[in-house]
Amino acid sequence: MLRNILILTAALLALCASAGDKNTVVVPKQFTRDQSGMIPEKTDYMKLQNLAFNRRGEQQALIAALQPVLDSIVSTNYELPFFSLTLRPMTAGGTRVEIASYDMMQEPAAARKLLYGVLKIKNCYFIVKNAVTTTDNILLLQQMWVNASGKTRFERIFELVTDPVHYGGTKFVGQYQNGRITPSTFIVNGEDLLHPKPAEPLPPETIGQ
C-alpha cells in the first residue's frame, strides 16, 4: 500500500514538473485497486524528434491527400490524443496509409527504434512509424518529413482509478493512388464513419410535431 502511494505521489510530482515544460507530454495508464500490485516500480519516458511535412519534397500530392484525414481525426477526437501513423509503399503501386490509437510507451526497446518521430497537430500527436526498413520505405519517409525544432518527451503517468475508462479507439486504413486516398476503414472514437449506424426511429407520438 505504501509502495503504491509513493509511486502515485512521484507520478503527481512528475506531472506538476512537466506542466511547465511545453515539450513534455503525459501518457496516462490506468490501474484499478485490484491491479495496484501491477504498477511498475518506475515511470517510463521516451523522446521523439518533432517532424513537419516536407513541403519541398516529392510527395506533395500524398501530403495534400493525407492532411484532410489527419485534420478530420483531430477535429472529432475526444479520447486520448496519441496515434500511430504508418506509410507503406505497395508493390503494385500506391501507398498504404494506416492510423490507429496508440500507446507508444508499451513498445519494447527494439520497436521504439523504429519510431521515426512525431507530428503534432493542435493537441494530437501522430507517431510516425518506420514499420518496414526497406529502401523504398526509408526514401518515402525522407520525402514526406523534415525535422522540426526540438524533441517531444513522452512520460508515463500511472492513475489509480475505481472505474477504468474504456475508449472506442480510432483506426484508419486507406490506399493512396492517383492523388487521392481511398479508405477501407475509418473509425473515430469507436464510431464507424464509413458505415454509420442508422438513426434511431422517432417515437410515434413525436412524428409530425
C-alpha positions as CSV (number, residue, x, y, z in Angstrom):
1,M,0.0,0.0,0.0
2,L,2.8,2.4,1.0
3,R,4.6,1.4,-2.2
4,N,1.6,2.4,-4.3
5,I,1.2,5.7,-2.5
6,L,4.8,6.6,-3.1
7,I,4.6,5.7,-6.8
8,L,1.5,7.7,-7.3
9,T,3.0,10.6,-5.4
10,A,6.1,10.5,-7.6
11,A,3.8,10.4,-10.6
12,L,1.9,13.5,-9.4
13,L,5.2,15.3,-8.8
14,A,6.3,14.4,-12.3
15,L,3.1,15.7,-13.7
16,C,3.5,19.0,-11.9
17,A,7.1,19.3,-13.1
18,S,6.1,18.6,-16.6
19,A,3.3,21.2,-16.6
20,G,6.0,23.9,-17.0
21,D,7.8,22.1,-19.8
22,K,5.9,22.5,-23.1
23,N,8.0,19.7,-24.6
24,T,6.8,17.1,-22.1
25,V,3.6,15.2,-22.7
26,V,2.0,12.9,-20.1
27,V,0.8,9.5,-21.3
28,P,-1.6,8.0,-18.7
29,K,-2.1,4.4,-17.9
30,Q,-5.0,3.4,-15.5
31,F,-5.0,0.7,-12.9
32,T,-7.8,-0.4,-10.6
33,R,-7.1,-1.1,-6.9
34,D,-7.2,-4.8,-7.7
35,Q,-4.3,-4.2,-10.2
36,S,-2.3,-1.9,-7.9
37,G,0.3,-4.6,-7.5
38,M,1.0,-4.5,-11.2
39,I,2.1,-0.8,-11.1
40,P,5.8,-0.7,-12.2
41,E,8.4,0.4,-9.7
42,K,9.4,3.3,-12.0
43,T,7.8,5.5,-14.5
44,D,9.0,5.5,-18.1
45,Y,9.8,8.1,-20.7
46,M,11.0,8.5,-24.2
47,K,11.9,11.3,-26.6
48,L,10.9,11.6,-30.3
49,Q,12.1,14.0,-32.9
50,N,9.5,16.6,-33.9
51,L,8.5,16.4,-37.5
52,A,6.9,18.6,-40.1
53,F,5.7,17.9,-43.6
54,N,8.4,18.2,-46.3
55,R,6.7,21.0,-48.4
56,R,9.6,20.9,-50.9
57,G,9.8,17.1,-51.3
58,E,8.5,14.8,-54.0
59,Q,5.4,13.7,-52.1
60,Q,3.3,16.9,-52.2
61,A,0.3,15.1,-53.7
62,L,0.4,12.4,-50.9
63,I,0.7,15.2,-48.2
64,A,-2.2,17.1,-49.7
65,A,-4.3,13.9,-49.6
66,L,-3.3,12.9,-46.1
67,Q,-3.8,16.3,-44.5
68,P,-7.6,16.2,-44.5
69,V,-7.6,12.8,-43.0
70,L,-5.5,14.0,-40.1
71,D,-7.5,17.1,-39.7
72,S,-10.7,15.1,-39.6
73,I,-9.3,12.9,-36.8
74,V,-8.0,15.9,-34.8
75,S,-11.3,17.8,-35.1
76,T,-13.5,14.9,-34.0
77,N,-11.3,13.1,-31.5
78,Y,-12.2,13.4,-27.8
79,E,-10.3,10.4,-26.5
80,L,-6.6,10.0,-25.9
81,P,-4.6,12.2,-28.4
82,F,-2.0,9.6,-29.4
83,F,-1.9,7.9,-32.8
84,S,0.4,5.8,-34.8
85,L,0.9,6.8,-38.5
86,T,2.4,4.3,-40.9
87,L,3.0,4.7,-44.6
88,R,3.9,1.6,-46.7
89,P,4.8,1.7,-50.4
90,M,2.8,-1.0,-52.2
91,T,4.5,-3.4,-54.6
92,A,1.6,-2.9,-57.0
93,G,1.9,0.9,-56.8
94,G,0.5,3.4,-54.4
95,T,0.9,3.8,-50.7
96,R,-0.9,2.2,-47.8
97,V,-1.9,4.6,-45.0
98,E,-2.5,3.3,-41.5
99,I,-3.5,5.4,-38.5
100,A,-4.6,4.0,-35.1
101,S,-4.9,4.8,-31.5
102,Y,-1.5,4.1,-30.0
103,D,0.3,3.8,-26.7
104,M,3.9,4.2,-27.7
105,M,5.1,3.6,-24.1
106,Q,4.1,0.0,-24.4
107,E,6.6,-0.6,-27.2
108,P,9.7,-2.6,-26.3
109,A,13.1,-1.0,-26.8
110,A,13.6,-2.7,-30.2
111,A,10.3,-1.4,-31.5
112,R,11.0,2.1,-30.2
113,K,14.0,2.3,-32.6
114,L,11.6,2.1,-35.5
115,L,9.7,5.3,-34.4
116,Y,10.7,7.9,-36.9
117,G,9.4,10.9,-35.0
118,V,6.2,12.8,-34.0
119,L,3.9,15.1,-35.9
120,K,1.8,17.4,-33.7
121,I,-1.4,18.9,-35.0
122,K,-3.2,21.0,-32.4
123,N,-3.5,18.8,-29.3
124,C,-2.9,15.5,-31.1
125,Y,0.3,13.6,-31.6
126,F,0.9,11.3,-34.6
127,I,3.8,8.9,-34.1
128,V,5.4,8.2,-37.4
129,K,6.5,4.5,-37.6
130,N,9.2,3.2,-39.8
131,A,7.5,-0.2,-39.8
132,V,9.3,-1.6,-42.9
133,T,13.0,-0.8,-43.1
134,T,13.3,-1.2,-46.9
135,T,15.0,1.3,-49.2
136,D,11.6,2.4,-50.7
137,N,10.1,3.0,-47.3
138,I,13.1,4.9,-46.0
139,L,13.0,7.1,-49.1
140,L,9.3,7.7,-48.7
141,L,9.9,8.9,-45.1
142,Q,12.7,11.2,-46.2
143,Q,10.4,12.7,-48.9
144,M,7.5,13.1,-46.6
145,W,9.1,14.6,-43.4
146,V,11.7,17.1,-42.3
147,N,12.9,17.6,-38.7
148,A,11.1,20.3,-36.9
149,S,12.7,22.2,-33.9
150,G,13.4,20.1,-30.8
151,K,12.1,16.8,-29.5
152,T,8.9,15.9,-27.5
153,R,9.4,14.0,-24.3
154,F,6.6,11.5,-23.5
155,E,6.3,10.4,-19.9
156,R,4.2,7.6,-18.4
157,I,2.0,8.5,-15.5
158,F,0.1,5.9,-13.5
159,E,-3.5,6.6,-12.4
160,L,-5.3,4.6,-9.7
161,V,-9.0,4.6,-10.6
162,T,-12.2,3.0,-9.4
163,D,-13.7,2.5,-12.9
164,P,-11.2,2.5,-15.8
165,V,-12.2,4.4,-18.9
166,H,-12.8,2.2,-22.0
167,Y,-12.1,4.1,-25.2
168,G,-13.7,3.2,-28.5
169,G,-10.5,4.0,-30.3
170,T,-9.5,5.3,-33.7
171,K,-8.4,3.4,-36.8
172,F,-7.9,4.4,-40.4
173,V,-6.7,2.2,-43.3
174,G,-6.6,3.5,-46.8
175,Q,-4.7,3.4,-50.0
176,Y,-3.2,6.4,-51.7
177,Q,-3.1,6.3,-55.5
178,N,-3.5,8.9,-58.3
179,G,-3.7,11.9,-56.0
180,R,-6.4,10.5,-53.6
181,I,-6.7,8.2,-50.5
182,T,-9.4,5.6,-50.7
183,P,-10.3,4.5,-47.2
184,S,-11.3,0.9,-46.4
185,T,-11.6,1.6,-42.6
186,F,-12.3,4.8,-40.8
187,I,-13.3,4.6,-37.1
188,V,-13.0,7.6,-34.7
189,N,-13.9,7.3,-31.0
190,G,-15.3,3.8,-31.8
191,E,-17.7,5.2,-34.4
192,D,-17.6,3.8,-37.9
193,L,-17.6,6.8,-40.2
194,L,-17.8,4.7,-43.4
195,H,-20.8,2.6,-42.2
196,P,-22.7,4.8,-39.8
197,K,-25.5,3.3,-37.8
198,P,-29.0,4.2,-39.0
199,A,-30.7,6.9,-36.9
200,E,-33.0,5.7,-34.2
201,P,-36.6,5.9,-35.3
202,L,-38.7,8.6,-33.6
203,P,-41.3,7.5,-31.2
204,P,-44.8,7.5,-32.8
205,E,-46.1,10.3,-30.6
206,T,-43.3,12.7,-31.8
207,I,-43.9,12.2,-35.5
208,G,-45.5,15.2,-37.2
209,Q,-44.7,17.6,-34.3
